[in-house]
Amino acid sequence: MSTEQLTQTTDVDPVTFEVIRHRLLAITDEQGATLAAISGSPHVVNANDFNVGLYLPDGSVAAMGRTILLHSASMALITRHVIADCTENPGIRPGDMFVVNNPWKGSIHAQDMGVVAPIFVDGELLAWSGAMCHMPDVGGSRPGSFCNDATECYQEGLQLPPTKLVEHGELRSDMWNLILAHTRAADAVKLDLRGLIGANNTAVRAMTQLARRYGPDTVRHVMAGLIDLSERRLRQRLRSLPDATVRSTAYLDNDGGLDQTYEVSLTLTKAGETLTFDYSESSPQAPGYINCTFSGLTAGINAALLPTLAFDAPWNEGLLHPVDVVCPEGRICNATRPAAVSGGALEAGWLVEMTAIEALSKLLACSDELMGEAQALPAGGPDQFVLSGLNAHGERFTHVILDCLATGGGAYAHRDGVWTQGQHNIERQRVSNAESMELETPMLYLWRGLVTDSGGAGRRRGGQSMGSVYLVHGGEELRAMCNGHGWEVPNSIGLFGGHPGTQNIRELVRGGDVWDQLRSGRIPAGTGEVTGERPVMRGRQGMFPIEQSDVLSTIHQSGGGWGDPLERPVAELRHDLLDDAVSTEAAVRLYGAVLSADGEIDDAATARRRDELRTARRRWPAASPTIGVPDDAARVGPLGDGLELVATPNGDRFVRCRCGQGLARAGEPWRDHAATHVGSDVHTVSMADRFSAELELRHYACPGCGRLLTVDVARIGSPVLHDVEVANR
């Protein structure tokens, strides 16, 4: 029965509807609590890297947990693949559960293992329950199963298509033993699997009780009604926005042996009450592990769409009904077998989410009403850090350090980004517990805290990320695996003149004097305070040995800024300096501050300096002259933070700056008419100092007032970006 048919079959009074709706959400909370109580994995316990949900008989999402959003779309795909593959043989019956971790059958990568269970009432399928979490290891060439050396999926560990794990309520020992035989972390995986099964058992019991109390048809009707409600609410919001085409491109830097910079490229089209996400212009799939499958593509879109555009609607399948996804097979974000994809969730899939957030935020910024929901980009990708070997207790371990999740949020038009907001796709997030990490691994924290200058500069500043400094202490046969993009590319892009947040930064010091300092009572707070050999670090470093007394520091990508940094109020910049959010050097370099001899901001001198910098921008060359705007042109609406669309009574439309300076006719790339500066020194816009030789930074300012309108990261020689085209409205 379709969702529409379910909606029409039973009348439910509003009070009963709300009671059942809240009960469904409570059941997903109970699922999550069951999983967390049983699992011993740091991914589940420390990072909430899991999700749960309830699904209609056809696999449509009716209610989902509020942890990692990437898994919400993935679980729905898994359920549909189970229905397609297992209905005839081996059959779907009460008491059954099915396990899937195949990236072409719904999982994002093999480390994400999902278990789904049919819920039967009186012999009829009422719904499905699902639970998924990131496993610490599923085999493959590298501990943790992020197989950075893989060139095909067969090197990346166990990948199960829909497979019956529980039959008639009894665990199948053959499948159980098969899974555990493929992992280096059998004890942890065993608990995770039991947690997934327990979460589904919780949902089966609770849903059965709910159906007994209100009737199966009433429960089905409410689930279908929730989907219908969310769809109607999103379509209504889309109708309030102008029709537009918005473009976004993110770059996947690769210094790990692939010797190429890849593109994840989105054209977002909003027409009426529909959205089309077209990734056809993305790079072909890569020969390394950075690709994602269609599951990762839809997961990234889902993780961007829900909090950005559907922030006040129930999160379920209805939000996907107005959405079309276009991407030919064989692209880096829709890879075909046998592509390597174990890193896809953190690589190509992550940049799908980043481009979708940017495009949706620029669309929202074309509305005065919804401008406040637009956001500069959050952390553009984690620097994964996996440790393995023997710990101080002689136990073999594989442990993922989760400090990379404590990243700053992107800024908004009306406020700064949140410090250590965390990843955009994890609603309820935690990071590594320092004490438990030190107990389980041969690592000690020397320092962990907020990183000065990590947030992107802007009128509203990006949130700061957390950095960490570790000391290797105890253990044997120790190996670290560090891989991440955002090493030579700023992925945490700012909006409307805001600067990008910092890139991933990592440093290793060997044979240093750290123990001498500790014995003297001094704890070094960074690698800059430790002497010793400094091996070259790369973004995709891969696996390397670590030894006693090594010191490793990490700084993670942070949120982008919003608006021209020269427009940040001096009073707020003064607080930034007091809070160590911004250094004095960055205050001068990025914000145009002038400091007195005692380190205080000189208000009058700062105002003069900022005017000088704006004047210098107005002298930048432009590819084409500006277009005069007739005096009778009236404002139609915003085009982001600094530009607006205006129209004359006869229908001619123009793009102009808020200062009144006309730039171009609507429909033309306004950047061609803006004052333009092209450079390659990334330190001019962030604390980072590495930048891909294939890319450049393009600054565009208003030739009338000198306001910085945008900072683009672009491939050298690529056409000038025309990122927002608004249709007549």
Number of C-alpha atoms within 10 A of each C-alpha: 8 11 20 13 11 18 20 11 12 14 12 16 8 9 9 14 19 14 11 19 19 12 15 24 19 15 24 27 21 19 31 28 15 21 30 23 15 20 22 18 25 25 24 27 20 18 22 23 25 29 30 33 31 34 27 26 23 17 22 26 30 27 27 28 25 22 22 23 28 29 35 29 27 27 35 28 23 30 32 19 19 26 18 13 16 16 12 9 8 11 13 20 18 17 16 19 29 23 27 28 27 23 29 25 24 32 32 34 29 30 27 26 29 31 29 31 29 27 28 19 18 10 9 13 17 21 26 27 31 32 32 33 26 25 27 27 26 29 25 22 15 22 26 25 25 32 28 25 19 22 18 17 24 15 19 27 21 23 23 17 20 26 17 22 21 20 17 12 13 11 15 13 11 9 15 14 12 11 19 20 14 15 23 22 22 17 12 21 23 20 18 26 25 16 27 30 28 21 32 31 21 20 27 26 12 19 25 18 14 17 18 13 11 12 13 21 16 22 26 22 22 24 28 26 22 26 28 19 16 22 23 18 16 24 18 13 14 21 14 15 21 20 22 20 20 23 22 23 27 27 26 26 27 23 19 18 11 12 9 14 18 20 21 26 22 25 22 25 21 23 16 16 17 17 22 17 21 18 25 21 15 24 18 19 24 22 17 23 25 31 30 33 32 27 29 34 31 27 29 30 26 26 26 26 20 20 18 20 21 17 12 12 19 21 25 28 24 26 25 24 17 16 16 13 17 14 19 18 16 19 24 32 37 28 28 20 15 12 24 29 38 31 28 26 27 25 27 35 31 30 28 30 28 30 29 29 27 28 26 24 27 25 29 26 24 26 19 14 11 16 21 15 18 28 31 35 34 36 39 33 31 26 28 22 20 23 24 25 21 20 22 17 12 11 12 18 17 22 22 22 22 21 26 26 27 27 32 35 34 36 32 27 24 14 15 25 29 21 22 20 24 27 23 25 24 22 17 15 21 20 18 20 15 14 10 11 18 17 13 17 27 24 25 18 18 18 15 17 15 20 22 19 27 32 39 40 36 30 28 29 39 41 33 33 32 26 24 21 23 23 21 18 18 18 20 18 12 21 18 21 24 21 25 26 30 27 30 26 29 33 32 32 33 35 32 28 27 29 33 40 39 38 32 28 22 21 18 19 22 19 15 18 16 24 15 11 14 12 9 9 9 11 16 17 17 19 21 10 12 19 13 15 12 14 10 10 14 19 21 21 17 20 20 11 12 19 18 16 19 20 28 21 22 21 25 30 37 42 42 40 37 36 29 29 26 26 16 18 12 18 10 13 21 16 12 18 18 12 11 13 22 25 15 23 12 21 22 16 15 22 25 23 27 22 17 11 8 6 10 13 21 14 15 10 15 19 16 14 18 19 16 14 14 20 16 13 23 22 15 18 15 18 11 14 14 21 16 14 22 14 7 11 17 15 15 16 17 21 25 24 22 20 23 20 23 24 21 16 9 8 10 13 22 26 27 27 22 16 14 13 18 26 27 23 20 19 15 15 18 25 24 19 22 28 27 22 16 15 11 17 14 22 15 15 23 23 20 23 15 18 20 19 12 15 20 21 20 18 21 29 28 29 27 20 17 24 27 27 24 23 24 22 22 18 17 14 9 9 8 13 15 16 19 24 19 18 13 13 9
